[in-house]
Amino acid sequence: MQEKDRENIKIAVVLRTGRAAIGMNQQELSDKLGVAKSTVARAETLEMPIKADLYFKALRIFSEHGVKIDSMYSDGIDISIAASGLQEAKNRLSDDSRRRMDRKKSRPKVKSTEKGKSTQSNSQEVE
């Protein structure tokens, strides 16, 4: 594998992993970077390399959210996620308003009984 290919693969993995670690989607990252979503998508799928300044900006964004990523000084990638980063990911991942409409958790349905009392049933368990 050529060195340039290896670096582009590392960048793609860093972008995807960093986003996933904090529960951020491509659109959210692209908004923070000030680029089109397609720029992030293409970098993550090796369709085009990302500019160095955008890569370092992405690393700063991840760091601000508690995710430290080092891909510069070894053949691999070192990732460290602080407790604050894990908490932020939990909050973002459990926020129903961030889900696609077809993925939103169903809410408890209220059923009425014969005597006018109501009971709740839930079609899914919610923790």
Number of C-alpha atoms within 10 A of each C-alpha: 5 6 8 10 12 13 15 19 17 18 22 23 18 23 23 19 18 25 20 14 21 23 19 18 14 19 16 13 20 18 11 12 18 10 13 13 16 12 18 25 18 14 21 23 14 16 12 13 20 17 10 10 10 15 19 11 13 20 20 15 18 24 17 12 20 22 23 18 19 13 16 12 8 8 10 11 14 13 15 13 17 14 11 14 21 17 14 17 20 14 13 16 16 12 11 14 10 14 13 8 9 6 9 12 13 12 13 14 12 11 11 11 9 6 6 8 8 12 11 11 11 11 11 10 9 9 3
